[in-house]
Amino acid sequence: MALPFAHPLTDEAVTSTAASVATGVAGVIRAPFKGKVVAVGTMLGSTVATADATCTVSIAGTAVTGGSFVITQSGSAIGDHDYASVYDPNANATITGANTVNENDVIKFAFTGSGTGGGNVHCYAVIRLG
Protein backbone atom coordinates (compact mmCIF):
# COMPACT_ATOMS: atom_id res chain seq x y z
CA MET A 1 0.00 0.00 0.00
CA ALA A 2 1.37 3.41 -0.94
CA LEU A 3 1.67 5.99 1.80
CA PRO A 4 -0.20 9.26 1.17
CA PHE A 5 2.86 11.23 2.37
CA ALA A 6 6.56 10.54 2.05
CA HIS A 7 7.96 10.09 5.55
CA PRO A 8 11.73 10.61 5.66
CA LEU A 9 13.85 8.22 7.67
CA THR A 10 14.74 11.22 9.84
CA ASP A 11 11.22 11.27 11.35
CA GLU A 12 10.78 9.60 14.72
CA ALA A 13 7.58 9.16 16.72
CA VAL A 14 7.83 9.56 20.49
CA THR A 15 4.95 8.63 22.78
CA SER A 16 3.43 9.10 26.21
CA THR A 17 0.18 8.44 28.01
CA ALA A 18 -2.15 10.77 29.92
CA ALA A 19 -4.60 9.43 32.51
CA SER A 20 -7.63 11.07 30.83
CA VAL A 21 -8.78 14.19 28.95
CA ALA A 22 -9.95 15.91 32.15
CA THR A 23 -8.83 19.50 32.79
CA GLY A 24 -5.47 19.62 34.53
CA VAL A 25 -4.28 16.28 33.18
CA ALA A 26 -1.29 16.21 30.81
CA GLY A 27 0.94 13.85 28.91
CA VAL A 28 4.63 14.71 28.67
CA ILE A 29 7.38 13.51 26.35
CA ARG A 30 11.13 14.15 26.34
CA ALA A 31 12.53 15.21 22.96
CA PRO A 32 15.34 12.73 22.16
CA PHE A 33 17.14 15.06 19.74
CA LYS A 34 17.02 18.53 18.14
CA GLY A 35 14.52 18.95 15.32
CA LYS A 36 11.07 20.10 14.24
CA VAL A 37 7.79 18.68 15.48
CA VAL A 38 5.85 17.89 12.30
CA ALA A 39 2.83 16.15 13.85
CA VAL A 40 1.22 15.72 17.27
CA GLY A 41 -1.85 13.76 18.21
CA THR A 42 -3.88 11.67 20.59
CA MET A 43 -5.74 8.38 20.45
CA LEU A 44 -8.43 7.59 23.00
CA GLY A 45 -8.27 4.59 25.29
CA SER A 46 -11.94 5.10 26.23
CA THR A 47 -14.82 7.35 25.27
CA VAL A 48 -14.93 11.03 26.23
CA ALA A 49 -17.85 11.89 28.51
CA THR A 50 -19.60 15.14 29.45
CA ALA A 51 -18.22 17.53 26.78
CA ASP A 52 -15.42 18.16 24.30
CA ALA A 53 -11.81 18.43 25.49
CA THR A 54 -9.13 20.66 23.99
CA CYS A 55 -5.54 19.45 23.75
CA THR A 56 -2.89 22.18 23.64
CA VAL A 57 0.65 21.12 22.81
CA SER A 58 3.66 23.07 24.05
CA ILE A 59 7.42 22.71 23.78
CA ALA A 60 9.50 23.83 26.76
CA GLY A 61 6.55 25.92 27.97
CA THR A 62 5.79 27.65 24.63
CA ALA A 63 2.57 26.72 22.84
CA VAL A 64 3.03 25.23 19.38
CA THR A 65 1.34 27.57 16.88
CA GLY A 66 -1.54 25.59 15.40
CA GLY A 67 -0.84 22.73 17.79
CA SER A 68 -4.20 22.78 19.57
CA PHE A 69 -7.07 20.54 18.58
CA VAL A 70 -10.45 19.45 19.94
CA ILE A 71 -11.26 15.91 21.01
CA THR A 72 -15.01 15.72 20.48
CA GLN A 73 -17.29 13.99 22.95
CA SER A 74 -20.11 13.26 20.52
CA GLY A 75 -19.49 9.89 18.91
CA SER A 76 -16.13 9.39 20.61
CA ALA A 77 -14.86 5.83 20.80
CA ILE A 78 -11.79 3.87 21.75
CA GLY A 79 -9.10 4.51 19.15
CA ASP A 80 -10.39 7.91 17.98
CA HIS A 81 -7.44 9.80 16.49
CA ASP A 82 -7.21 13.59 16.65
CA TYR A 83 -4.09 15.42 15.52
CA ALA A 84 -2.30 18.50 14.21
CA SER A 85 0.22 18.30 11.39
CA VAL A 86 2.53 20.39 9.26
CA TYR A 87 1.78 18.41 6.08
CA ASP A 88 -1.57 16.60 6.36
CA PRO A 89 -4.60 18.52 5.04
CA ASN A 90 -6.91 16.04 6.81
CA ALA A 91 -5.57 16.95 10.28
CA ASN A 92 -7.77 18.65 12.88
CA ALA A 93 -5.31 21.58 12.94
CA THR A 94 -2.25 22.82 11.04
CA ILE A 95 1.05 23.43 12.81
CA THR A 96 2.49 26.71 11.54
CA GLY A 97 5.26 27.65 13.98
CA ALA A 98 6.95 27.46 17.39
CA ASN A 99 7.61 23.77 16.69
CA THR A 100 11.41 23.57 17.08
CA VAL A 101 12.69 21.26 19.81
CA ASN A 102 16.08 20.84 21.42
CA GLU A 103 17.26 17.60 22.95
CA ASN A 104 15.67 17.14 26.40
CA ASP A 105 12.89 19.70 25.80
CA VAL A 106 9.56 18.66 27.29
CA ILE A 107 6.67 18.29 24.84
CA LYS A 108 3.47 18.68 26.85
CA PHE A 109 -0.09 17.70 25.90
CA ALA A 110 -2.36 19.69 28.24
CA PHE A 111 -6.09 18.97 28.36
CA THR A 112 -8.74 21.60 29.12
CA GLY A 113 -12.51 21.88 28.81
CA SER A 114 -15.30 19.94 30.44
CA GLY A 115 -14.46 16.60 28.88
CA THR A 116 -13.83 13.63 31.10
CA GLY A 117 -12.68 10.17 30.22
CA GLY A 118 -12.41 6.92 32.06
CA GLY A 119 -9.22 5.71 30.46
CA ASN A 120 -5.79 6.52 29.17
CA VAL A 121 -5.09 8.81 26.23
CA HIS A 122 -2.16 7.88 23.99
CA CYS A 123 -0.16 11.03 23.04
CA TYR A 124 2.48 11.18 20.31
CA ALA A 125 4.77 13.63 18.57
CA VAL A 126 6.60 13.08 15.30
CA ILE A 127 9.96 14.86 15.33
CA ARG A 128 12.01 15.45 12.18
CA LEU A 129 15.74 15.37 12.94
CA GLY A 130 17.50 18.61 12.21
NORRAQUI-V807913 format. One record per helix or strand. SS is the DSSP state (H for helix, E for strand). FROM is the first residue (numbers start at 0). LEN is the number of residues. Records with the same first field share a line. If there is no record, write none. Layout:
BEGIN
SS: FROM-LEN / FROM-LEN
END
This chain:
BEGIN
E: 10-8 / 25-5 / 34-10 / 47-2 / 52-7 / 61-10 / 80-5 / 92-2 / 96-1 / 99-2 / 105-8 / 115-2 / 120-9
END
